Amino acid sequence: MTVDLSELESQSLAEIPHPSLPEGSSIYGSTKVFPDYKAENGEAYFTLVHGIAHESSVSFVAVLQATRALRKGFEAAIYFYGPGSLNCLATRGFPTTGNSAFPGEHNINNQLKTFLAEGGKVYCCRFGLSLHGAREEDLIEGVIPTHPLDVQDAIIHYARKGAIINSTYQL
């Protein structure tokens, strides 16, 4: 299909060639600055997520970081609370559960399933679910439902283990 462009539209389009670099061109260096640490015996990594699924990359990146920590040998756990609890729903999809209405709709679901399958623990606050009318029975299989008072005690538990604690928060 041919589109009629004005002289100024054509001029603007031709000012800078697009794409300026062919696909696959490197525009960033690859030097890793810090050592690639691995867990020492008994080390733990604990992530708290208070971010809504698909509203930013915060929740998804937190799951990816926890998965990486797990693969480095850390005992790894993720605790979803508040609106973050919605990340744990297996009922995501449209027009039916499991169908992606847009590319990436199930990224968090799939990554949580991977994290669980590789030995990570996922906790989900029941109160966070209730705030949004979500049901406990709709949790991804393997996600451990928790009492609202468990949020603070989970932090204490992992802090006493000497865990690295990553807390993400987004609204």
C-alpha positions in Angstrom: 0.0 0.0 0.0 1.3 3.4 -0.9 0.9 6.3 1.4 0.8 9.9 0.2 3.2 12.0 2.2 3.6 15.7 2.2 6.9 17.3 1.2 7.7 18.0 4.8 6.8 14.5 5.9 9.0 13.0 3.2 11.8 15.4 4.2 11.5 14.5 7.9 11.5 10.8 7.1 14.7 11.1 4.9 16.7 13.2 7.4 18.1 10.2 9.3 18.1 6.7 7.7 16.2 4.1 9.6 17.3 1.8 10.8 20.7 3.4 11.3 22.3 0.1 12.1 21.4 -3.4 10.8 19.7 -5.8 13.1 22.2 -7.6 15.4 24.5 -4.6 15.7 26.0 -4.2 19.1 25.5 -0.8 20.7 26.4 -1.7 24.2 29.6 -3.2 25.7 29.6 -6.6 27.4 32.1 -6.2 30.2 30.7 -7.6 33.5 32.0 -5.4 36.3 31.3 -7.5 39.3 32.3 -11.2 39.9 29.8 -13.8 39.0 29.0 -14.8 42.6 27.7 -18.2 43.5 26.0 -19.1 46.8 28.1 -20.3 49.6 26.8 -23.1 51.7 23.5 -22.2 53.4 23.1 -18.8 51.8 19.6 -17.6 51.0 18.0 -15.0 48.7 14.5 -13.6 49.6 12.5 -11.3 47.4 9.4 -9.3 48.3 7.1 -8.2 45.5 4.5 -5.5 45.9 4.0 -4.8 42.2 1.0 -5.3 40.0 1.4 -7.8 37.1 1.9 -6.1 33.7 1.8 -2.5 35.1 5.6 -2.3 35.1 8.6 -4.6 34.7 9.2 -4.6 38.5 7.4 -7.8 39.3 8.7 -9.7 36.3 12.3 -8.6 36.9 12.1 -9.6 40.6 11.1 -13.1 39.5 13.9 -13.2 37.0 16.4 -12.1 39.7 15.2 -14.7 42.1 15.5 -17.4 39.4 19.0 -16.3 38.8 19.8 -16.5 42.5 18.3 -20.0 42.6 20.5 -21.0 39.7 23.6 -19.6 41.5 22.8 -22.1 44.4 21.0 -19.8 46.8 18.0 -21.1 48.7 15.5 -18.7 47.0 12.0 -17.6 47.9 9.6 -14.9 46.6 6.9 -13.4 48.7 4.0 -11.6 46.9 1.9 -9.3 49.0 -0.6 -6.5 48.5 -1.4 -6.0 44.8 1.7 -8.2 44.1 -0.5 -11.2 45.0 -2.2 -10.9 41.7 1.0 -12.1 40.0 0.3 -15.6 41.4 -3.0 -16.2 39.7 -3.3 -19.1 37.4 -6.5 -17.7 36.0 -4.9 -15.1 33.8 -6.0 -15.1 30.2 -8.6 -13.9 27.8 -11.0 -14.9 26.5 -10.3 -18.0 28.5 -7.7 -18.8 31.2 -4.4 -19.8 29.7 -4.9 -17.8 26.5 -2.7 -14.8 26.0 -4.7 -11.8 24.9 -1.3 -10.1 24.1 2.2 -11.3 23.7 3.8 -11.8 27.1 0.6 -12.0 29.1 1.8 -15.2 30.7 5.5 -14.2 31.2 5.1 -14.0 35.0 3.1 -17.2 35.2 5.6 -19.1 33.1 8.6 -17.7 35.0 7.0 -18.5 38.4 6.3 -22.1 37.2 10.0 -22.3 36.1 11.1 -20.9 39.5 9.0 -23.5 41.4 10.1 -26.4 39.2 13.7 -25.5 39.9 13.2 -25.6 43.6 12.2 -22.1 44.6 9.5 -21.3 47.1 6.7 -18.8 46.3 4.5 -17.3 49.0 1.3 -15.3 48.4 -0.5 -13.2 50.9 -4.2 -14.2 51.4 -5.1 -10.6 52.3 -3.5 -9.3 49.2 -5.7 -11.7 47.2 -8.8 -10.7 49.1 -8.2 -7.0 48.4 -8.8 -7.7 44.8 -11.4 -10.4 45.0 -9.0 -13.0 43.9 -9.5 -16.6 45.2 -6.9 -18.7 46.9 -8.0 -21.7 44.7 -6.9 -19.7 41.6 -3.2 -19.7 42.7 -0.6 -21.2 40.4 0.1 -24.7 41.6 2.8 -24.8 44.2 2.3 -21.2 45.5 2.0 -21.3 49.3 -0.8 -19.1 50.6 0.2 -17.1 53.7 -1.5 -15.1 56.5 -1.2 -11.3 56.4 0.9 -11.3 59.6 3.4 -13.6 57.8 4.9 -10.8 55.7 6.9 -9.3 58.6 7.8 -12.7 60.1 9.0 -13.9 56.8 11.4 -11.0 56.6 12.6 -11.7 60.1 13.0 -15.4 59.2 15.1 -14.7 56.2 17.1 -11.9 57.9 18.0 -14.3 60.7 19.2 -16.8 58.1 21.4 -14.0 56.8 19.6 -13.8 53.5 20.1 -11.2 50.8 16.7 -9.4 50.9 15.5 -7.7 47.7 12.3 -5.7 48.2 10.4 -4.3 45.2 7.5 -1.9 45.5 5.4 -0.4 42.8 2.0 1.1 42.5 
